[in-house]
Amino acid sequence: MDSALVEVFGKTEKEVVKETPAQVEKGVWATVLALIWLHGFKMDAQVEWQLVAMKAVTWIRNQKVVSLSECVRVGNCLLGCQVKEEDLGF
């Protein structure tokens, strides 16, 4: 995972990699975390990122992630958020 992205989350790369749900690709995990972070910490700037977020959600859907609910649950725990899966657009 990109170290700059991990830094934005306020975590170490080791912490983020350790929490990656089984059988989830790194790119999917990073994107889910980014979406949770945006919804959890940057709602005041939603107009600036909402189109990119919609594209990210479409991309994740196309990846056919089996454990998407688990990704959201674990991501919320890791980032200290309470973002609902449906709020992300999944």
N, C-alpha and C positions, 0 to 999 in steps of 0.2 A: 504494500500500500504506500502511496505517496506520502513522504514525510511531512510535507507542507499541509496536507489534508489532516493528517493525524494531529499535527500541532494545533490546527483550528479547533479540533475536538477537545483539546486540553488533555490528551492521553498520550501514552507512549505507544510506539508501533507494536511492541510486545503485547501490551494490554489489548489492543484492537485485534491483532492476529489471534491471540489466545481465545477470544470470545467469538471468533468466526464460526457460525453454525456449520455442522457437517454438510458436506457436499454442496456448499455454496461457493461459487466462483468469487475471486477477490474483487473483480469489477462490480459484481452485483452487490456484494457486501458494502463496498465503499459508497456506492450510489444510494443504497438504503440508508446508511448512516448519514450521508449528506442531506437527504430528504428529511430525516428525523431532526437533524440539527437545525435546518432551515425553519421547519415548523415549530420547533421547540424554543428557538432563540432569536429568530429573525422575522417574526410575523409582521413587525412594524415596517419591514422593507419588502413585503410580499409582492408588491407591484413590480419590483425590480427583478425578482427571480421566478415568478410563477410560470412563465412560458418555458423556461429551461427545466423547471420541475415537471411540467406536463410531459415534455419530451423524455425526461428520465423515467417517468412512470411508464410511458409507452414502451420504452426500451426494456425495462424490467419485465413487464408483462410478456414481451416477445421472447424472453429468456426461459419462460415456462418453469419458474422457480417453484419447486415442490414445497419448500419449507418457508414460504414468505412470511407467514404469521409468526413463526419462530424468529425469523430475522428481525421483525419489528419489535417483538417482545425483548429479545436480547439487546437490540440496539437501544431501546428505551432505557433498559437497566444500565447499559454501559455509559450512556450520555446523561443519565439522570433526568430523562424526559417522561412524559406520559401522553405521547402522541398516538392517537388511534389509527389503526390500519386504514379505515375508511377515510380519515382526514388526509391521508397521503394520496388517496386516489386509487388504491389497489382494489 
